[in-house]
Amino acid sequence: MAYYVGVDLGATNVRAAVADDEGDVVSVHRANTPNGPTGIAVTEAVLECIREACEGADIDPARVRSAGIGSIGPLDLADGAIDGPANLPDTIDRIPLTGPVGELIDSDQVYLHNDTIAGVIGERFYSDRNPDDMVYLTISSGIGAGVCVDGQVLSGWDGNAGEVGHMVVDPRGRRTCGCGRDGHWEAYCSGNNIPEYAKLLAEDARSLDTDLPLDDPEFSAIDVFESAGDDDFADHVIDQLAHWNALGVSNIVQAYAPLVVYVGGAVALNNEDLVVDPIRERVGDMVFNNVPDVQLTNLGDDVVLKGAIASALTGGTGDRTSSVV
């Protein structure tokens, strides 16, 4: 039997899984993503996770036929590395991945993807509804998308296609994104930015009656969603988030004409009725022609890891007809 490895590398955690030639997971190992001192420490954490996952599957890493990696970015596909990750300390400027992983498993079949691109590959391979035109959208600490058009997963020349969180949704640019530009979708609706957006809306309010702990340093998006239905101002914030999210999804729909938009990420997974349902309800009034099926991902937190496995199984495409088994 052939074995395949998938890696989900995030800013907080790294996971590696071993799967058989049917795509069924045999073993998973998880660890914290190191904060340095250099990118090599992160590389070593990825390699150790793969070793531990292989040990759990009772196989030698050299028996692994190929590997897929879904990773934070930005990526340097030509060199198989992460180049200047935004969500890790500044001392980590470069993280080599495909070369070291290939040496460990003794294979040159190592496929590196942005995490959201890995997400759409996972949906394409594992979901029951997987048309040739589909999108995986994550609303989490950041916002991004993986896009498949006419059966082709769009990666971009540098592997960084799908950075839809940096679409301008607010031409007034009242919120500055973490990237330094104004008016980006992510600046309003990502988990990291919802608290600051709520404070901005509070400043706009002529009168404010709310129990939200706006001045608490620990104030978070969780506070906003947990107050839904009990706090009028929290409901107002959630309504404004729904507007920007529906606008962002309508832009994706007009650009790529997906039949299905799967939504994942912690903000969406933990608040389906307050995040995904409003997008579904509003997007039809915003798009010109194609109204997609908008639904929560059925792969949960494993969507990127499953996408990495599917990439290893299919030579980076997620299309079962191109399986390398």
Buried (B, 14 or more C-beta within 10 A) or exposed (E): EEBBBBBBBBBEEBBBBBBBBEBEBBBBBBBEBBEEEBBBBBBEBBBBBBBBBBBBBEBEBEBBBBBBBBBBBBBBBEBBBBBBBEBBEEEBEBBBBBBBBBEBBEBEBBBBBBBBBBBBBBBBBBBEEBBEBBBBBBBBBBBBBBBBBEBEBBBBEBBBBBBBBBBBBBEEEBBBBBBEEBBBBBBBBBBBBBBBBBBBBBEEEEEEEBEBEBEEEEBBBBBBBBBBEEBEBBBBBBEBBBBBBBBBBBBBBEEBBBBBBBBBBBBBBBBEEBBBBBBBEBBEEBBEEEBBEBBBBEBEBBBBBBBBBBBBBBBBBBBBEEBBB
